[in-house]
Amino acid sequence: MNKVFIILLAFVLFSINANSQQKNAAISFSKTEFNFGTVKEENGNVEIKFEFSNIGAENLIINNVKGDVAISITDWTKTEIAPGAKGLIITSFNPQRNTGRISKSITVFSNSNPSVIILKVTGTVIPKPLTIADQYPRAIGSLGLRAKNNYFTFGAITNKQTKTDTLKLVNTGTEKLKISFNNVPAYLTLKADKEVLKANEKCNVLITYFPQKNVTTEGKQIWGDQNMRFNLVINDDLVDANRNSITIRATINEDFENLSEEELAKAPKIVFENEDFDFGSVKQGEVVTHDFVFKNNGDNDLEIRHVKGS
């Protein structure tokens, strides 16, 4: 008897729920995924349409439609869709800088049950062929010389290391270009595989950084963040060279890896009384100062070489 009652109750609840759903608006898409196949990046936007129907008993209202990055929502049916009627969502996918296998989402908000529907856009974008300007985006001077990069960072480097990188150049002009350098510091060496570049010819310049040679006039090692620029000279024109700068950046740290256990035991040890300071609430224009007090708990003298604020 109890089992029969439970079955009847479940049937009644199911019927009530089904009847309730039929009385609401209900959105149904002819397809929830659009595969645009394979397209080329340079061919421009791909139009994508999703058709839907209202299979419920009340008018359907699309409240909003949102797309992932590279998906633009062009239009959607903004009037109320009567039961049995159809509507349309029109979007477009921008393949520029979106190459390879693509998987994007479009979110539809409505008064349907469920109120949120996720649509999928998939496909493959073939990247456009790179031009010389794409491959060498930095223009150097006005005679057609271009570089892959005019900024190099060597990151953290110890005073006993050396690091290298390559400055890649190409002559996109019509005349020969003689390449040389100016304002090169003693801790940097530059070695070009060509001194003269013919039209459409490429050149590699090996940059080697020697941090142990980056010293003061008294011969003391310089530490911490370092930025410098040297000039790339075209056809011996030193006037124009002032505008053709290549930036080099590095952070020089001391090398502790090869110290013995005895040397490490005697090394200076900095200890701060406190490492945090909360300045609370301050008024605009007010200056708050605080002294971070420290002491040396090691056996050797402590030297503060660099202080950097964020």
N, C-alpha and C positions, 0 to 999 in steps of 0.2 A: 504493500500500500504506500509506504513512504517513497519507494522507488518510482512508482507511477506518479505520485504528486510532484516529485522533483523534476521528472521528465516534462510534465505538463507546464510547470513553472518556467522551465528553461525555454520551452516552445513559445510561451506567452511573451517572455522578455525579448526573445529573438524577433518575434513578430512586431513588438512595439518599437524596437530599435530599427528594424528594416523600414517600417512605416514612417518613422521619424526621419530617416535618411531620405526617403522618397519625397518628403515634403520640403526639403531643403534644396538649394541650388547645388548642382554637382557638375564639376568640370571634368571633361574627358578629352584627352588629346589623341589625335590620330596616330601620332608617334611622339615619344618623349626624348628621342635622340636623333640628331641630325649629323650625318657624316658627309662632309663636303669633299671627301676624296683627297686627291693630291693637287695642290695649287702652287704656283710660283709666287715668291714674296713680292716680286716687282709688278705682278698683275693687279694689285690693288684689293679693295675690300670684297668680301664674299657676302652676298645677301642670303639670309636664313629666315625661313618662315615656318611658324608652328600654327597649325589649324586645330581648333578645339570646338567641342559642342557642349551645350548645357543639357545633361541627361537627368537633371533634377526637376522638381515641381515648382520652384520659385525662380525669379529672375536672377541671373548670374551677374556679378559685378567684379571686374578686375580692378583691384585697388592700386596695385603697383607692380612693376616688372623691373628687376635689377640684373645686370650682367657682370661677369668677372672682367678683369682687366683685358682689354683688346676686344671686348664685346660691347657694341653700342646698341641701345634700344631705340630703334627708329620710330616705331608706333605700335599701338595695340588697340583693340576695340574698346573704346571708353564708354560707349553707351551700354545700358543694361541689355543683357542677352536673355531673351525669353526662353522658356523650356522648349527644347527641340531645335533651337536656333544655333547658328555657328558664329564663331569669332576668329580673329587672327592676331597673332603677335609677329611683328616684323623686326628683325635685328640684323646686325652686320658684324662680321669679324674682320679685324684689321691684321693682316699677316706681317706687317712691317715690324721687324725686330721680334717676331714670334715665329721662329722656325723650328723644324723638326716635328715630332709627334705632338699633336695638340689635343688637350682635353679641358674644356671650359664649361662653366655652369651658368644657367639662367634661372633665376628664382622668380616664381609667379605667386603673387599674393591676391587672394580673392575671398569672397564670402562662401566659398564652397566648403565641403567637408571631405578631405582635409583642406585647410585654408592655405597651405603652402605646398607648391609643387616645384620640384627641381627638374629642369630640362638640361640635356647634355648636348654639347657641340664638340665633335671630334673630327680629326683629319690629319693631314700631313702637309707641311709647308716646306718647299724646296727653297733654300736661301739663294738670294740673287748673287751673281758673280761679283766679287769685290773689285772695284776699280783701284788704280794706283793711289788715288786720293783717299780711298777707304783704308788701304793697307798702310799708307804713310800719311796720317791725318795732320801732322804738324808742318805748316809752311815755314821755311827758314829763308829769310830774305825775300827778294823780289825777282830772282832770276830762275825760279822753278825748282830750287832745292827743297826737298821735303824729308821729314824724319818720322819714324814710327812713334817716337816718344822724345820729349825734350825735358823730362823729369825722371830722375832715378833715385830710388831709395834703397840703401843697403841694409836698413834695419839696424838691429843691435849687433855690434861687432866689438870684439875685444882688442886691446892694444897690441896683441901679438898675432892677430889674424890679418889676412888680406882678402878682399872680395873683388869680383869682377862682374861687369855687365857689358852689354854691347849696344852702342848707338848705331842704328841702322838708317842709312841715308839713300836717297835716289834722286837723280837729276831728271826732272820732268820738263826742263827747258830745251832750247834748241842749240845752245852753245856750250862749249866745254867750261867746267867749273873747277877751279883749283881750291882745294880744301886745306885749311890750316887752323890753328887754335891760338887763342890769346887768353891771358890772365889765368893760366893753369898753375895751381899751387904745387908745392914740392911733394905733397903726399898723394898726388894723383898723376898717373901716367896714361897717355893716350896713344894708341897705335892704330893707324888707319891702313887697311889693305890696299887702298888706292889714294894717291895724292891728287889726281885729276880725274874727274868724272865726265865721260862723254854723255851726249844726249841719251836718255833712257837707261843709263848705266847706274848700278847700285854699288854701295860701299858700306863696309862694316868697320866701326871704330871700337876697338877693345878698350874699355875703361877699367883701370885697376886702382883700387883704393888701399893706401898703406896708412892705417890709423896711427902706427907708431911714429910716423914722420909728421903727424899733425901736432906740432909743438909750438910753444911761445917763442919769442925772440931770445929768451933766456934758456931755451932748450927743454922746458918742462912740458910734459905730456898734457894735451888738452882733452878734457873729458866731457861727457854728456852729449846733448843734441847739437849737431853741427850741420849748418847749411852753407853751401857755397855755389858760385856760378862761374863757369868759364865761357868764353865767347868762341863761337864758330865763325871763322873768317873765310869769306868767299872772294876769290880773286884779289887777295891782299888788301881788301877794302876795310880798314880798321874803323872808319866812321860808321859804316853800316853794321859792323860787327857788334857794336854796343847794344843793338836790338836783337841779336841772334844768340841769346844766352841759353845754356844748358844747365839745369839745376841738379845738384847732387846733395843728398841728405843721408846722414848716418847718426847713430847714437853710439858713442865710444864708452865701453865699460872695461873695468879692470879684469884681467884673467886670473882667477883664483884656482882653476882646476888643477894646476901642476904644483901647487904648494904641498909640502910634506905635512904630516900630522903635527910635527913639532912647530912648523911655521904657522899652521892654522891655529894652534893652541896659543901662540904668542901674538896673533894678529889683533889689531885694534877692534874693539866691540863697542858700537854706539848703543846707548840705552837712553830712551826718553822718559822723562817723568810722566808724561801723558802723550798719547798719540792722537787724541781726539779733542776737538774744541767746538762747543755749541755756542754760537754767538747770539742765539735767540732771535727776537724781533728787533729790527733796527729801522729807523726812519730813512727815507730817501735823502741822500747826501751825507748821511752820518757815516763816519769811518770807525770801524772796530779793529783794534789791534790785540794781538796775543803773542806771547813769547813761548815757543816750544823749547824747554830746557832739557839738555841732554848731558851725559857724561861718558867718558871712555873707560870701560871696564876691562880693556885688554892690556897687554904688556907693552905694545908698541904705540908710538904716537899716532893719533887720529888726525886725518886731514880731510876737511870738507871740500870736495872738489866741484860739486855742482848742486844747485838747488833749483827745482822747477815747480811752478805752480800751475794748477789746472784752470 
